[in-house]
Amino acid sequence: MLNLTSLIELRDYYKKHLFDNVLNFWENRVTDHMAGGYFTCFDRKGTLTNSDKFIWMQGRNLWMFSAIYNSISQDTKWIKLAEHGRQYLVDHAYAGNGRWHYHLNQKGEIIKGPISIFSDLFVVGGLAEYAVASGSDVDQRLIEMTFGEIEKNTYDLEFKDIYHNKWDPKFMRHGIYMINVITIPIVAQVIGSQRVKSLMDFCLQKILYVFAKDDHQALFEAVGREGEFIDEPEGRVIYPGHLMESCWACIEEGLRRGDMEIVKRGIEISGWGYQWGFDKDFGGIVSYRDEKYDEPLQLDWNKAVGMQWHDKNFWVNAEALYLTGLVATTIDDDVWFDRFRNQHDWCRNFLYDPEYGEWYSELYRNGKVKNSDKGSEWKAAYHVPRALLLTYKTVDRYIQNVTGITKK
């Protein structure tokens, strides 16, 4: 049995940290009262730096505020925040035929249209979670249409609207299947588990047995069209953050199904990811690795933002925090619990900003701040509060199972 005293302290810390240090940063500055939707771009102190609307971030915020209301706080401010975001999305961001725009300016003018399946995925997840929170079926048809397009386009290797990934006739991309596995259970709450099961099974198989390679002990970000390993820079890249995010989603699905083979496989791959990602010299999880060489090439998002492989990014380490806690409490394992505690201490000591709240965007390898922004095109009220919420819930569930005592 894991150390209960430590777990109780961690559980209480995560609930307080979630509300007092992270959501508190967002709740009073995120709403665009003039044009609708959410502001997501802020500097360290919370000053607005860009009023544009990045639609996948709008969807992520909608999911987050709805999930808070559904799972941990029935305060009406969360459902009101969610309602505000939902209205903006259906009024301004829908491109028609189950597709969603990527980028609008504050006036609502389209900067980038439906160029990304990830916008579709995050919006449908937000709408579905909001439907549960509100008890309304007003978006039922829209959710069904969007999911139908996502399903069709996920199966289609010739579908090219995968920004910020780059479509290439040589590769399949892991991120599409990962975000599906995260989003499908949310959508299932609205359209039913049988409707989504075939796509979930398809994505699980791709992640656990195609992108994950036993002979390399790695889950690759891109593989060939037939699932083969491709020995070139793009084919060798490993994103520990994506690997861990994918694994916790697969483990959760295995637990929902009572399928321990899925759970065990997810934990096995998680162990590979931790070995690839953990920085033994400075702590935390690095951004990306090359399976063959010490110095990987910058690709896709990392190249766009100037992320070095050994830099420490907020979302990578947030995903590692939840994954290590989930695995530790799922299999009652002291090794994983030590990893969880180490990740907890590192995030608290380096990523959290005690002066202005929330987490920094990026750190250098040694923990010095590289980018102090709290919100951007790439960062909203999502990865950090989601990790805190999910970590709180998994630790609380373990404590309840051991003690039989439910925390009020």
WOHU-V240947 format. One record per backbone hydrogen bond with DSSP energy under -0.5 kcal/mol. CO is the residue of the C=O (numbers start at 1). NH is the residue of the N-H. Records with the same first field share a line. If there is no record, write none. Layout:
# WOHU-V240947
CO = NH ; NH
This chain:
# WOHU-V240947
2 = 4
3 = 7
4 = 8
5 = 9
6 = 10
7 = 11
8 = 12
9 = 13
10 = 14
11 = 15
12 = 16
13 = 17
14 = 18
15 = 19
16 = 20 ; 21
17 = 21 ; 22
18 = 23
19 = 24
21 = 358
22 = 25 ; 26
23 = 27
24 = 28
26 = 29 ; 30
30 = 39
31 = 33
32 = 36
37 = 32
40 = 42
41 = 49 ; 50
42 = 374 ; 375
43 = 46
47 = 43
50 = 41
52 = 54
53 = 55 ; 104
54 = 57 ; 58
55 = 59
56 = 60
57 = 61
58 = 62
59 = 63
60 = 64
61 = 65
62 = 66
63 = 67
64 = 68
65 = 69
66 = 70
67 = 71
68 = 72 ; 73
75 = 78 ; 79
76 = 80
77 = 81
78 = 82
79 = 83
80 = 84
81 = 85
82 = 86
83 = 87
84 = 37 ; 88
85 = 89
86 = 90
87 = 91
88 = 92 ; 93
89 = 93 ; 94
93 = 101
96 = 99
99 = 95 ; 96
102 = 55
103 = 111 ; 112
104 = 53
105 = 108
109 = 105
112 = 102 ; 103
113 = 102 ; 115
115 = 163
116 = 119 ; 120
117 = 121
118 = 122
119 = 123
120 = 124
121 = 125
122 = 126
123 = 127
124 = 128
125 = 129
126 = 130
127 = 131
128 = 132
129 = 133
130 = 134
131 = 135 ; 136
137 = 140
139 = 143
140 = 144
141 = 145
142 = 146
143 = 147
144 = 148
145 = 149
146 = 150
147 = 151
148 = 152
149 = 153
150 = 154
151 = 155
152 = 156
155 = 157
156 = 159
160 = 162
161 = 117
162 = 165
165 = 167
168 = 171
170 = 225
172 = 223
173 = 176 ; 177
174 = 177 ; 178
175 = 179
176 = 180
177 = 181
178 = 182
179 = 183
180 = 184
181 = 185
183 = 186 ; 187
184 = 188
185 = 189
186 = 189
187 = 190 ; 191
188 = 192
192 = 196
193 = 197
196 = 200
197 = 201
198 = 202
199 = 203
200 = 204
201 = 205
202 = 206
203 = 207
204 = 208
205 = 209
206 = 210 ; 211
207 = 212
211 = 213 ; 220
212 = 214
213 = 216 ; 217 ; 218
218 = 213 ; 220
221 = 174
223 = 172
224 = 227
228 = 224
229 = 231
230 = 232
232 = 235 ; 236
233 = 236 ; 237
236 = 291
237 = 221
238 = 240 ; 289
239 = 243
240 = 244
241 = 245
242 = 246
243 = 247
244 = 248
245 = 249
246 = 250
247 = 251
248 = 252
249 = 253
250 = 254
251 = 255
252 = 256
253 = 257
254 = 258 ; 259
258 = 260
259 = 263
260 = 264
261 = 265
262 = 266
263 = 267
264 = 268
265 = 269
266 = 270
267 = 271
268 = 272
269 = 273
270 = 274
271 = 275
272 = 276
273 = 277
274 = 278
277 = 286
278 = 280
279 = 283
284 = 279
289 = 238
293 = 290
294 = 296
299 = 302 ; 303
300 = 304
301 = 305
302 = 306 ; 307
306 = 308
308 = 311
309 = 287 ; 288
311 = 287 ; 313
312 = 363
313 = 317
314 = 318
315 = 319
316 = 320
317 = 321
318 = 322
319 = 323
320 = 324
321 = 325
322 = 326
323 = 327
324 = 328
325 = 329
326 = 330
327 = 331
328 = 332 ; 333
333 = 337
334 = 338
335 = 339
336 = 340
337 = 341
338 = 342
339 = 343
340 = 344
341 = 345
342 = 346
343 = 347
344 = 348
345 = 349
346 = 350 ; 351
347 = 351 ; 352
351 = 360
352 = 354
353 = 357
358 = 353
361 = 314
362 = 370 ; 371
363 = 312
364 = 367
368 = 364
371 = 361 ; 362
373 = 361
375 = 42
379 = 376
380 = 382
382 = 386
383 = 387
384 = 388
385 = 389
386 = 390
387 = 391
388 = 392
389 = 393
390 = 394
391 = 395
392 = 396
393 = 397
394 = 398
395 = 399
396 = 400
397 = 401
398 = 402
399 = 403
400 = 404
404 = 406
